[in-house]
Amino acid sequence: AALLMDLKSRGLFDETLVVWSGEFGRTPFSQGKDGRDHNPFGFSIWLAGAGIKGGTVYGATDPYGYKAEKNVVTVHDLHATILHLLGIDHKQLTYRFSGRDIRLTDVYGDVITKILT
């Protein structure tokens, strides 16, 4: 919260993208005495600032919090969205590798327009 307040007070919030994420979530259930296991199927990523519609929740998991079911976002979608906010069209930057055209987001990824201002 202090970072966001500082960015706002300095007039930098609208031109700074803040991304909070990990590479996986945790299972909603305990694995005995060892705690909760890694869960790549349902977890949260938090974005704020430059071009992000504040207060927006996008996507949902199943009733157990185990697997994303609604508005599922891939890492390619996240990368395409971040690149879009940086003014880069991820579909335009393509390079040839092993006879295949590859983009910054591989051959996948769509900008998540519903979270943008």
N, CA, C and O atoms as a Tinker XYZ file with bonds, in Angstrom:
   468  protein
     1  N      0.824000   -1.194000    0.000000    73     2
     2  CA     0.000000    0.000000    0.000000    64     1     3
     3  C      0.865000    1.253000    0.000000    63     2     4     5
     4  O      0.525000    2.242000   -0.649000    81     3
     5  N      1.980000    1.218000    0.723000    73     3     6
     6  CA     2.849000    2.396000    0.796000    64     5     7
     7  C      3.443000    2.722000   -0.570000    63     6     8     9
     8  O      3.576000    3.893000   -0.923000    81     7
     9  N      3.801000    1.699000   -1.338000    73     7    10
    10  CA     4.338000    1.938000   -2.678000    64     9    11
    11  C      3.313000    2.646000   -3.547000    63    10    12    13
    12  O      3.640000    3.622000   -4.224000    81    11
    13  N      2.076000    2.164000   -3.534000    73    11    14
    14  CA     1.028000    2.779000   -4.354000    64    13    15
    15  C      0.755000    4.208000   -3.908000    63    14    16    17
    16  O      0.591000    5.099000   -4.742000    81    15
    17  N      0.705000    4.431000   -2.609000    73    15    18
    18  CA     0.475000    5.793000   -2.098000    64    17    19
    19  C      1.623000    6.711000   -2.508000    63    18    20    21
    20  O      1.393000    7.863000   -2.875000    81    19
    21  N      2.845000    6.216000   -2.448000    73    19    22
    22  CA     4.000000    7.013000   -2.839000    64    21    23
    23  C      3.959000    7.339000   -4.331000    63    22    24    25
    24  O      4.206000    8.479000   -4.725000    81    23
    25  N      3.648000    6.346000   -5.158000    73    23    26
    26  CA     3.544000    6.592000   -6.601000    64    25    27
    27  C      2.468000    7.627000   -6.901000    63    26    28    29
    28  O      2.664000    8.506000   -7.740000    81    27
    29  N      1.334000    7.523000   -6.217000    73    27    30
    30  CA     0.249000    8.488000   -6.420000    64    29    31
    31  C      0.667000    9.882000   -5.978000    63    30    32    33
    32  O      0.401000   10.853000   -6.685000    81    31
    33  N      1.315000   10.002000   -4.826000    73    31    34
    34  CA     1.697000   11.323000   -4.316000    64    33    35
    35  C      2.734000   12.001000   -5.205000    63    34    36    37
    36  O      2.821000   13.229000   -5.230000    81    35
    37  N      3.513000   11.221000   -5.926000    73    35    38
    38  CA     4.535000   11.775000   -6.818000    64    37    39
    39  C      4.039000   11.924000   -8.257000    63    38    40    41
    40  O      4.784000   12.355000   -9.137000    81    39
    41  N      2.767000   11.562000   -8.488000    73    39    42
    42  CA     2.209000   11.665000   -9.831000    64    41    43
    43  C      2.737000   10.611000  -10.792000    63    42    44    45
    44  O      2.706000   10.811000  -12.006000    81    43
    45  N      3.220000    9.498000  -10.268000    73    43    46
    46  CA     3.804000    8.445000  -11.103000    64    45    47
    47  C      2.915000    7.217000  -11.264000    63    46    48    49
    48  O      3.220000    6.334000  -12.065000    81    47
    49  N      1.827000    7.152000  -10.517000    73    47    50
    50  CA     0.983000    5.954000  -10.507000    64    49    51
    51  C      0.423000    5.627000  -11.891000    63    50    52    53
    52  O      0.419000    4.465000  -12.296000    81    51
    53  N     -0.044000    6.633000  -12.615000    73    51    54
    54  CA    -0.682000    6.399000  -13.910000    64    53    55
    55  C      0.292000    5.987000  -15.007000    63    54    56    57
    56  O     -0.134000    5.554000  -16.077000    81    55
    57  N      1.585000    6.115000  -14.759000    73    55    58
    58  CA     2.561000    5.703000  -15.770000    64    57    59
    59  C      3.461000    4.564000  -15.284000    63    58    60    61
    60  O      4.449000    4.223000  -15.934000    81    59
    61  N      3.110000    3.984000  -14.142000    73    59    62
    62  CA     3.887000    2.874000  -13.583000    64    61    63
    63  C      2.989000    1.653000  -13.447000    63    62    64    65
    64  O      1.915000    1.734000  -12.852000    81    63
    65  N      3.418000    0.536000  -13.990000    73    63    66
    66  CA     2.679000   -0.714000  -13.843000    64    65    67
    67  C      3.288000   -1.502000  -12.688000    63    66    68    69
    68  O      4.481000   -1.806000  -12.696000    81    67
    69  N      2.472000   -1.828000  -11.706000    73    67    70
    70  CA     2.910000   -2.620000  -10.560000    64    69    71
    71  C      2.315000   -4.018000  -10.720000    63    70    72    73
    72  O      1.102000   -4.173000  -10.862000    81    71
    73  N      3.176000   -5.027000  -10.694000    73    71    74
    74  CA     2.749000   -6.420000  -10.845000    64    73    75
    75  C      3.210000   -7.195000   -9.616000    63    74    76    77
    76  O      4.391000   -7.182000   -9.270000    81    75
    77  N      2.269000   -7.869000   -8.961000    73    75    78
    78  CA     2.595000   -8.745000   -7.837000    64    77    79
    79  C      2.161000  -10.148000   -8.227000    63    78    80    81
    80  O      0.999000  -10.377000   -8.564000    81    79
    81  N      3.098000  -11.081000   -8.182000    73    79    82
    82  CA     2.776000  -12.435000   -8.610000    64    81    83
    83  C      3.796000  -13.417000   -8.056000    63    82    84    85
    84  O      4.878000  -13.042000   -7.604000    81    83
    85  N      3.424000  -14.651000   -8.106000    73    83    86
    86  CA     4.338000  -15.754000   -7.850000    64    85    87
    87  C      4.222000  -16.691000   -9.037000    63    86    88    89
    88  O      3.449000  -16.434000   -9.960000    81    87
    89  N      4.975000  -17.763000   -9.020000    73    87    90
    90  CA     4.907000  -18.680000  -10.155000    64    89    91
    91  C      3.880000  -19.792000   -9.961000    63    90    92    93
    92  O      3.631000  -20.577000  -10.876000    81    91
    93  N      3.286000  -19.860000   -8.774000    73    91    94
    94  CA     2.240000  -20.852000   -8.520000    64    93    95
    95  C      1.468000  -20.439000   -7.277000    63    94    96    97
    96  O      1.916000  -19.602000   -6.493000    81    95
    97  N      0.294000  -21.047000   -7.115000    73    95    98
    98  CA    -0.481000  -20.838000   -5.903000    64    97    99
    99  C     -0.243000  -21.995000   -4.945000    63    98   100   101
   100  O      0.704000  -22.766000   -5.102000    81    99
   101  N     -1.098000  -22.101000   -3.974000    73    99   102
   102  CA    -1.055000  -23.203000   -3.012000    64   101   103
   103  C     -2.395000  -23.924000   -3.032000    63   102   104   105
   104  O     -3.439000  -23.307000   -3.242000    81   103
   105  N     -2.359000  -25.222000   -2.813000    73   103   106
   106  CA    -3.610000  -25.971000   -2.783000    64   105   107
   107  C     -4.470000  -25.469000   -1.628000    63   106   108   109
   108  O     -3.942000  -25.032000   -0.605000    81   107
   109  N     -5.796000  -25.531000   -1.786000    73   107   110
   110  CA    -6.680000  -25.055000   -0.724000    64   109   111
   111  C     -6.805000  -26.048000    0.428000    63   110   112   113
   112  O     -7.519000  -25.784000    1.395000    81   111
   113  N     -6.135000  -27.160000    0.339000    73   111   114
   114  CA    -6.217000  -28.173000    1.384000    64   113   115
   115  C     -4.808000  -28.509000    1.884000    63   114   116   117
   116  O     -3.824000  -28.333000    1.165000    81   115
   117  N     -4.731000  -28.983000    3.097000    73   115   118
   118  CA    -3.452000  -29.296000    3.727000    64   117   119
   119  C     -2.943000  -30.654000    3.273000    63   118   120   121
   120  O     -3.723000  -31.562000    2.986000    81   119
   121  N     -1.637000  -30.779000    3.214000    73   119   122
   122  CA    -0.989000  -32.043000    2.876000    64   121   123
   123  C     -0.472000  -32.690000    4.164000    63   122   124   125
   124  O      0.692000  -33.084000    4.243000    81   123
   125  N     -1.321000  -32.793000    5.146000    73   123   126
   126  CA    -0.900000  -33.351000    6.428000    64   125   127
   127  C     -0.003000  -32.370000    7.165000    63   126   128   129
   128  O     -0.258000  -31.166000    7.145000    81   127
   129  N      1.029000  -32.860000    7.808000    73   127   130
   130  CA     1.918000  -31.991000    8.582000    64   129   131
   131  C      2.854000  -31.160000    7.706000    63   130   132   133
   132  O      3.529000  -30.259000    8.204000    81   131
   133  N      2.901000  -31.455000    6.401000    73   131   134
   134  CA     3.796000  -30.737000    5.494000    64   133   135
   135  C      3.192000  -29.451000    4.933000    63   134   136   137
   136  O      3.849000  -28.761000    4.154000    81   135
   137  N      1.978000  -29.116000    5.303000    73   135   138
   138  CA     1.359000  -27.882000    4.812000    64   137   139
   139  C      0.693000  -28.065000    3.463000    63   138   140   141
   140  O      0.263000  -29.164000    3.113000    81   139
   141  N      0.611000  -26.987000    2.714000    73   139   142
   142  CA    -0.089000  -27.019000    1.432000    64   141   143
   143  C      0.913000  -27.159000    0.281000    63   142   144   145
   144  O      2.022000  -26.627000    0.333000    81   143
   145  N      0.500000  -27.879000   -0.743000    73   143   146
   146  CA     1.368000  -28.160000   -1.884000    64   145   147
   147  C      1.274000  -27.046000   -2.923000    63   146   148   149
   148  O      0.395000  -26.187000   -2.846000    81   147
   149  N      2.188000  -27.066000   -3.898000    73   147   150
   150  CA     2.125000  -26.126000   -5.017000    64   149   151
   151  C      0.861000  -26.378000   -5.832000    63   150   152   153
   152  O      0.404000  -27.514000   -5.950000    81   151
   153  N      0.301000  -25.305000   -6.393000    73   151   154
   154  CA    -0.895000  -25.435000   -7.215000    64   153   155
   155  C     -0.780000  -24.521000   -8.434000    63   154   156   157
   156  O     -0.976000  -23.312000   -8.313000    81   155
   157  N     -0.465000  -25.078000   -9.603000    73   155   158
   158  CA    -0.370000  -24.256000  -10.809000    64   157   159
   159  C     -1.722000  -24.004000  -11.478000    63   158   160   161
   160  O     -1.779000  -23.330000  -12.507000    81   159
   161  N     -2.802000  -24.529000  -10.916000    73   159   162
   162  CA    -4.107000  -24.473000  -11.574000    64   161   163
   163  C     -5.008000  -23.335000  -11.120000    63   162   164   165
   164  O     -6.019000  -23.062000  -11.768000    81   163
   165  N     -4.673000  -22.672000  -10.036000    73   163   166
   166  CA    -5.504000  -21.570000   -9.562000    64   165   167
   167  C     -4.749000  -20.711000   -8.570000    63   166   168   169
   168  O     -4.460000  -21.142000   -7.454000    81   167
   169  N     -4.428000  -19.484000   -8.983000    73   167   170
   170  CA    -3.752000  -18.564000   -8.069000    64   169   171
   171  C     -3.989000  -17.138000   -8.521000    63   170   172   173
   172  O     -4.525000  -16.899000   -9.604000    81   171
   173  N     -3.592000  -16.201000   -7.694000    73   171   174
   174  CA    -3.880000  -14.786000   -7.943000    64   173   175
   175  C     -2.648000  -14.029000   -8.411000    63   174   176   177
   176  O     -1.520000  -14.312000   -8.007000    81   175
   177  N     -2.903000  -13.065000   -9.270000    73   175   178
   178  CA    -1.901000  -12.088000   -9.697000    64   177   179
   179  C     -2.552000  -10.732000   -9.523000    63   178   180   181
   180  O     -3.738000  -10.569000   -9.810000    81   179
   181  N     -1.798000   -9.773000   -9.063000    73   179   182
   182  CA    -2.340000   -8.459000   -8.735000    64   181   183
   183  C     -1.639000   -7.414000   -9.589000    63   182   184   185
   184  O     -0.409000   -7.366000   -9.634000    81   183
   185  N     -2.423000   -6.576000  -10.269000    73   183   186
   186  CA    -1.890000   -5.507000  -11.116000    64   185   187
   187  C     -2.480000   -4.179000  -10.679000    63   186   188   189
   188  O     -3.633000   -4.118000  -10.253000    81   187
   189  N     -1.692000   -3.114000  -10.784000    73   187   190
   190  CA    -2.181000   -1.769000  -10.455000    64   189   191
   191  C     -1.401000   -0.751000  -11.268000    63   190   192   193
   192  O     -0.281000   -0.999000  -11.715000    81   191
   193  N     -2.025000    0.394000  -11.442000    73   191   194
   194  CA    -1.321000    1.499000  -12.092000    64   193   195
   195  C     -1.644000    1.627000  -13.560000    63   194   196   197
   196  O     -2.790000    1.464000  -13.980000    81   195
   197  N     -0.627000    1.919000  -14.329000    73   195   198
   198  CA    -0.703000    2.308000  -15.738000    64   197   199
   199  C     -1.662000    1.465000  -16.569000    63   198   200   201
   200  O     -1.331000    0.347000  -16.962000    81   199
   201  N     -2.828000    1.992000  -16.831000    73   199   202
   202  CA    -3.769000    1.347000  -17.725000    64   201   203
   203  C     -4.626000    0.256000  -17.124000    63   202   204   205
   204  O     -5.433000   -0.340000  -17.839000    81   203
   205  N     -4.487000   -0.031000  -15.841000    73   203   206
   206  CA    -5.268000   -1.088000  -15.193000    64   205   207
   207  C     -6.506000   -0.480000  -14.538000    63   206   208   209
   208  O     -6.424000    0.527000  -13.835000    81   207
   209  N     -7.655000   -1.113000  -14.785000    73   207   210
   210  CA    -8.913000   -0.677000  -14.182000    64   209   211
   211  C     -8.929000   -1.126000  -12.720000    63   210   212   213
   212  O     -9.055000   -2.317000  -12.435000    81   211
   213  N     -8.802000   -0.180000  -11.804000    73   211   214
   214  CA    -8.741000   -0.490000  -10.379000    64   213   215
   215  C    -10.009000   -1.150000   -9.863000    63   214   216   217
   216  O    -11.102000   -0.885000  -10.363000    81   215
   217  N     -9.863000   -2.007000   -8.864000    73   215   218
   218  CA   -11.007000   -2.652000   -8.234000    64   217   219
   219  C    -11.629000   -3.766000   -9.050000    63   218   220   221
   220  O    -12.725000   -4.226000   -8.730000    81   219
   221  N    -10.959000   -4.204000  -10.087000    73   219   222
   222  CA   -11.503000   -5.226000  -10.975000    64   221   223
   223  C    -11.041000   -6.615000  -10.546000    63   222   224   225
   224  O     -9.856000   -6.843000  -10.306000    81   223
   225  N    -11.986000   -7.527000  -10.455000    73   223   226
   226  CA   -11.663000   -8.935000  -10.242000    64   225   227
   227  C    -11.977000   -9.640000  -11.548000    63   226   228   229
   228  O    -13.080000   -9.505000  -12.076000    81   227
   229  N    -11.023000  -10.385000  -12.071000    73   227   230
   230  CA   -11.203000  -11.063000  -13.351000    64   229   231
   231  C    -10.863000  -12.533000  -13.170000    63   230   232   233
   232  O     -9.738000  -12.876000  -12.806000    81   231
   233  N    -11.825000  -13.394000  -13.420000    73   231   234
   234  CA   -11.609000  -14.825000  -13.284000    64   233   235
   235  C    -12.056000  -15.347000  -11.930000    63   234   236   237
   236  O    -12.249000  -14.590000  -10.978000    81   235
   237  N    -12.214000  -16.660000  -11.870000    73   235   238
   238  CA   -12.636000  -17.311000  -10.625000    64   237   239
   239  C    -12.238000  -18.782000  -10.674000    63   238   240   241
   240  O    -12.078000  -19.372000  -11.742000    81   239
   241  N    -12.085000  -19.351000   -9.487000    73   239   242
   242  CA   -11.772000  -20.770000   -9.387000    64   241   243
   243  C    -13.048000  -21.566000   -9.126000    63   242   244   245
   244  O    -14.132000  -21.004000   -8.966000    81   243
   245  N    -12.892000  -22.870000   -9.087000    73   243   246
   246  CA   -14.004000  -23.742000   -8.707000    64   245   247
   247  C    -14.358000  -23.463000   -7.240000    63   246   248   249
   248  O    -13.629000  -22.738000   -6.564000    81   247
   249  N    -15.459000  -24.022000   -6.744000    73   247   250
   250  CA   -15.875000  -23.739000   -5.361000    64   249   251
   251  C    -14.825000  -24.097000   -4.299000    63   250   252   253
   252  O    -14.880000  -23.584000   -3.181000    81   251
   253  N    -13.875000  -24.969000   -4.640000    73   251   254
   254  CA   -12.847000  -25.375000   -3.684000    64   253   255
   255  C    -11.596000  -24.498000   -3.747000    63   254   256   257
   256  O    -10.700000  -24.634000   -2.914000    81   255
   257  N    -11.535000  -23.603000   -4.730000    73   255   258
   258  CA   -10.350000  -22.767000   -4.889000    64   257   259
   259  C     -9.169000  -23.520000   -5.466000    63   258   260   261
   260  O     -8.022000  -23.103000   -5.304000    81   259
   261  N     -9.444000  -24.630000   -6.140000    73   259   262
   262  CA    -8.366000  -25.478000   -6.649000    64   261   263
   263  C     -7.979000  -25.162000   -8.088000    63   262   264   265
   264  O     -6.793000  -25.089000   -8.412000    81   263
   265  N     -8.983000  -24.972000   -8.962000    73   263   266
   266  CA    -8.691000  -24.825000  -10.384000    64   265   267
   267  C     -9.467000  -23.651000  -10.969000    63   266   268   269
   268  O    -10.651000  -23.475000  -10.685000    81   267
   269  N     -8.784000  -22.847000  -11.792000    73   267   270
   270  CA    -9.442000  -21.729000  -12.470000    64   269   271
   271  C    -10.507000  -22.272000  -13.416000    63   270   272   273
   272  O    -10.267000  -23.222000  -14.162000    81   271
   273  N    -11.696000  -21.651000  -13.374000    73   271   274
   274  CA   -12.805000  -22.098000  -14.223000    64   273   275
   275  C    -13.398000  -20.974000  -15.064000    63   274   276   277
   276  O    -13.868000  -21.219000  -16.175000    81   275
   277  N    -13.382000  -19.758000  -14.556000    73   275   278
   278  CA   -14.034000  -18.645000  -15.247000    64   277   279
   279  C    -12.976000  -17.637000  -15.677000    63   278   280   281
   280  O    -12.131000  -17.237000  -14.876000    81   279
   281  N    -13.023000  -17.225000  -16.950000    73   279   282
   282  CA   -12.051000  -16.272000  -17.498000    64   281   283
   283  C    -10.617000  -16.702000  -17.174000    63   282   284   285
   284  O     -9.843000  -15.943000  -16.590000    81   283
   285  N    -10.287000  -17.910000  -17.559000    73   283   286
   286  CA    -8.955000  -18.458000  -17.291000    64   285   287
   287  C     -7.910000  -17.662000  -18.080000    63   286   288   289
   288  O     -8.059000  -17.445000  -19.282000    81   287
   289  N     -6.868000  -17.238000  -17.394000    73   287   290
   290  CA    -5.794000  -16.442000  -17.993000    64   289   291
   291  C     -4.521000  -17.279000  -18.011000    63   290   292   293
   292  O     -4.149000  -17.876000  -17.000000    81   291
   293  N     -3.859000  -17.322000  -19.158000    73   291   294
   294  CA    -2.583000  -18.031000  -19.258000    64   293   295
   295  C     -1.437000  -17.045000  -19.053000    63   294   296   297
   296  O     -1.635000  -15.830000  -19.082000    81   295
   297  N     -0.248000  -17.579000  -18.848000    73   295   298
   298  CA     0.924000  -16.713000  -18.723000    64   297   299
   299  C      1.136000  -15.936000  -20.023000    63   298   300   301
   300  O      1.632000  -14.810000  -19.998000    81   299
   301  N      0.764000  -16.529000  -21.151000    73   299   302
   302  CA     0.884000  -15.839000  -22.440000    64   301   303
   303  C     -0.050000  -14.629000  -22.494000    63   302   304   305
   304  O      0.323000  -13.577000  -23.015000    81   303
   305  N     -1.265000  -14.778000  -21.955000    73   303   306
   306  CA    -2.205000  -13.652000  -21.891000    64   305   307
   307  C     -1.655000  -12.544000  -20.997000    63   306   308   309
   308  O     -1.736000  -11.365000  -21.343000    81   307
   309  N     -1.102000  -12.918000  -19.862000    73   307   310
   310  CA    -0.519000  -11.935000  -18.950000    64   309   311
   311  C      0.620000  -11.188000  -19.633000    63   310   312   313
   312  O      0.690000   -9.961000  -19.559000    81   311
   313  N      1.510000  -11.918000  -20.296000    73   311   314
   314  CA     2.625000  -11.277000  -20.997000    64   313   315
   315  C      2.127000  -10.367000  -22.112000    63   314   316   317
   316  O      2.640000   -9.260000  -22.277000    81   315
   317  N      1.133000  -10.815000  -22.882000    73   315   318
   318  CA     0.579000   -9.982000  -23.957000    64   317   319
   319  C     -0.007000   -8.697000  -23.391000    63   318   320   321
   320  O      0.135000   -7.633000  -23.994000    81   319
   321  N     -0.662000   -8.784000  -22.244000    73   319   322
   322  CA    -1.274000   -7.612000  -21.607000    64   321   323
   323  C     -0.209000   -6.649000  -21.101000    63   322   324   325
   324  O     -0.326000   -5.440000  -21.299000    81   323
   325  N      0.818000   -7.164000  -20.456000    73   323   326
   326  CA     1.902000   -6.305000  -19.967000    64   325   327
   327  C      2.606000   -5.627000  -21.138000    63   326   328   329
   328  O      2.882000   -4.429000  -21.084000    81   327
   329  N      2.897000   -6.380000  -22.191000    73   327   330
   330  CA     3.537000   -5.785000  -23.370000    64   329   331
   331  C      2.650000   -4.709000  -23.984000    63   330   332   333
   332  O      3.146000   -3.661000  -24.398000    81   331
   333  N      1.347000   -4.955000  -24.047000    73   331   334
   334  CA     0.395000   -3.960000  -24.561000    64   333   335
   335  C      0.474000   -2.670000  -23.744000    63   334   336   337
   336  O      0.489000   -1.575000  -24.306000    81   335
   337  N      0.525000   -2.802000  -22.426000    73   335   338
   338  CA     0.611000   -1.628000  -21.554000    64   337   339
   339  C      1.940000   -0.893000  -21.719000    63   338   340   341
   340  O      2.035000    0.295000  -21.413000    81   339
   341  N      2.957000   -1.591000  -22.198000    73   339   342
   342  CA     4.248000   -0.965000  -22.490000    64   341   343
   343  C      4.290000   -0.380000  -23.901000    63   342   344   345
   344  O      5.299000    0.187000  -24.322000    81   343
   345  N      3.171000   -0.530000  -24.628000    73   343   346
   346  CA     3.104000    0.006000  -25.985000    64   345   347
   347  C      3.680000   -0.921000  -27.038000    63   346   348   349
   348  O      4.004000   -0.485000  -28.143000    81   347
   349  N      3.811000   -2.201000  -26.704000    73   347   350
   350  CA     4.394000   -3.179000  -27.623000    64   349   351
   351  C      3.316000   -4.162000  -28.061000    63   350   352   353
   352  O      2.638000   -4.762000  -27.227000    81   351
   353  N      3.161000   -4.324000  -29.375000    73   351   354
   354  CA     2.226000   -5.309000  -29.919000    64   353   355
   355  C      2.950000   -6.651000  -29.989000    63   354   356   357
   356  O      3.829000   -6.841000  -30.829000    81   355
   357  N      2.590000   -7.563000  -29.124000    73   355   358
   358  CA     3.293000   -8.847000  -29.040000    64   357   359
   359  C      3.195000   -9.668000  -30.313000    63   358   360   361
   360  O      4.015000  -10.562000  -30.527000    81   359
   361  N      2.223000   -9.394000  -31.158000    73   359   362
   362  CA     2.087000  -10.146000  -32.407000    64   361   363
   363  C      3.018000   -9.626000  -33.496000    63   362   364   365
   364  O      3.283000  -10.329000  -34.472000    81   363
   365  N      3.515000   -8.406000  -33.339000    73   363   366
   366  CA     4.371000   -7.812000  -34.358000    64   365   367
   367  C      5.840000   -8.195000  -34.208000    63   366   368   369
   368  O      6.574000   -8.224000  -35.196000    81   367
   369  N      6.273000   -8.484000  -33.000000    73   367   370
   370  CA     7.673000   -8.837000  -32.772000    64   369   371
   371  C      7.833000  -10.344000  -32.899000    63   370   372   373
   372  O      7.661000  -11.087000  -31.933000    81   371
   373  N      8.165000  -10.779000  -34.099000    73   371   374
   374  CA     8.266000  -12.197000  -34.412000    64   373   375
   375  C      9.681000  -12.510000  -34.889000    63   374   376   377
   376  O     10.286000  -11.724000  -35.618000    81   375
   377  N     10.192000  -13.641000  -34.483000    73   375   378
   378  CA    11.494000  -14.072000  -34.991000    64   377   379
   379  C     11.383000  -15.525000  -35.440000    63   378   380   381
   380  O     10.519000  -16.270000  -34.978000    81   379
   381  N     12.258000  -15.905000  -36.335000    73   379   382
   382  CA    12.244000  -17.248000  -36.896000    64   381   383
   383  C     13.201000  -18.126000  -36.091000    63   382   384   385
   384  O     14.362000  -17.765000  -35.898000    81   383
   385  N     12.719000  -19.267000  -35.627000    73   383   386
   386  CA    13.552000  -20.203000  -34.877000    64   385   387
   387  C     13.184000  -21.623000  -35.283000    63   386   388   389
   388  O     12.028000  -22.029000  -35.166000    81   387
   389  N     14.160000  -22.367000  -35.754000    73   387   390
   390  CA    13.953000  -23.763000  -36.175000    64   389   391
   391  C     12.809000  -23.886000  -37.173000    63   390   392   393
   392  O     12.006000  -24.817000  -37.096000    81   391
   393  N     12.737000  -22.953000  -38.100000    73   391   394
   394  CA    11.712000  -23.000000  -39.135000    64   393   395
   395  C     10.330000  -22.603000  -38.669000    63   394   396   397
   396  O      9.345000  -22.853000  -39.364000    81   395
   397  N     10.243000  -21.992000  -37.510000    73   395   398
   398  CA     8.939000  -21.624000  -36.944000    64   397   399
   399  C      8.952000  -20.157000  -36.531000    63   398   400   401
   400  O      9.928000  -19.684000  -35.948000    81   399
   401  N      7.884000  -19.441000  -36.829000    73   399   402
   402  CA     7.759000  -18.051000  -36.398000    64   401   403
   403  C      7.318000  -18.015000  -34.940000    63   402   404   405
   404  O      6.284000  -18.579000  -34.580000    81   403
   405  N      8.108000  -17.349000  -34.106000    73   403   406
   406  CA     7.840000  -17.273000  -32.672000    64   405   407
   407  C      7.651000  -15.817000  -32.287000    63   406   408   409
   408  O      8.405000  -14.950000  -32.728000    81   407
   409  N      6.641000  -15.548000  -31.461000    73   407   410
   410  CA     6.421000  -14.200000  -30.927000    64   409   411
   411  C      6.955000  -14.138000  -29.503000    63   410   412   413
   412  O      7.392000  -15.143000  -28.944000    81   411
   413  N      6.913000  -12.952000  -28.932000    73   411   414
   414  CA     7.330000  -12.799000  -27.539000    64   413   415
   415  C      6.477000  -13.647000  -26.603000    63   414   416   417
   416  O      6.929000  -14.041000  -25.529000    81   415
   417  N      5.252000  -13.922000  -27.011000    73   415   418
   418  CA     4.350000  -14.750000  -26.204000    64   417   419
   419  C      4.141000  -16.115000  -26.854000    63   418   420   421
   420  O      3.074000  -16.714000  -26.722000    81   419
   421  N      5.161000  -16.604000  -27.555000    73   419   422
   422  CA     5.102000  -17.828000  -28.340000    64   421   423
   423  C      4.048000  -17.622000  -29.426000    63   422   424   425
   424  O      4.027000  -16.558000  -30.045000    81   423
   425  N      3.197000  -18.568000  -29.675000    73   423   426
   426  CA     2.152000  -18.382000  -30.685000    64   425   427
   427  C      0.796000  -18.170000  -30.016000    63   426   428   429
   428  O     -0.248000  -18.279000  -30.660000    81   427
   429  N      0.821000  -17.869000  -28.734000    73   427   430
   430  CA    -0.394000  -17.726000  -27.940000    64   429   431
   431  C     -0.518000  -16.301000  -27.421000    63   430   432   433
   432  O      0.266000  -15.422000  -27.779000    81   431
   433  N     -1.496000  -16.094000  -26.592000    73   431   434
   434  CA    -1.622000  -14.850000  -25.850000    64   433   435
   435  C     -2.586000  -13.857000  -26.457000    63   434   436   437
   436  O     -2.492000  -13.502000  -27.632000    81   435
   437  N     -3.512000  -13.419000  -25.628000    73   435   438
   438  CA    -4.449000  -12.358000  -25.981000    64   437   439
   439  C     -4.405000  -11.310000  -24.882000    63   438   440   441
   440  O     -4.292000  -11.637000  -23.701000    81   439
   441  N     -4.493000  -10.045000  -25.282000    73   439   442
   442  CA    -4.547000   -8.962000  -24.305000    64   441   443
   443  C     -5.850000   -9.089000  -23.521000    63   442   444   445
   444  O     -6.910000   -9.294000  -24.111000    81   443
   445  N     -5.778000   -8.971000  -22.211000    73   443   446
   446  CA    -6.960000   -9.072000  -21.346000    64   445   447
   447  C     -7.589000   -7.683000  -21.280000    63   446   448   449
   448  O     -7.332000   -6.924000  -20.345000    81   447
   449  N     -8.402000   -7.358000  -22.258000    73   447   450
   450  CA    -8.941000   -5.999000  -22.398000    64   449   451
   451  C     -9.904000   -5.614000  -21.281000    63   450   452   453
   452  O    -10.048000   -4.429000  -20.981000    81   451
   453  N    -10.560000   -6.578000  -20.666000    73   451   454
   454  CA   -11.561000   -6.258000  -19.635000    64   453   455
   455  C    -10.959000   -5.698000  -18.349000    63   454   456   457
   456  O    -11.690000   -5.173000  -17.510000    81   455
   457  N     -9.638000   -5.800000  -18.177000    73   455   458
   458  CA    -9.013000   -5.234000  -16.977000    64   457   459
   459  C     -8.347000   -3.891000  -17.261000    63   458   460   461
   460  O     -7.762000   -3.278000  -16.368000    81   459
   461  N     -8.439000   -3.439000  -18.508000    73   459   462
   462  CA    -7.774000   -2.194000  -18.906000    64   461   463
   463  C     -8.729000   -1.008000  -18.852000    63   462   464   465
   464  O     -9.935000   -1.152000  -19.048000    81   463
   465  N     -8.159000    0.176000  -18.580000    73   463   466
   466  CA    -8.987000    1.391000  -18.560000    64   465   467
   467  C     -9.316000    1.820000  -19.970000    63   466   468
   468  O    -10.003000    2.822000  -20.165000    81   467
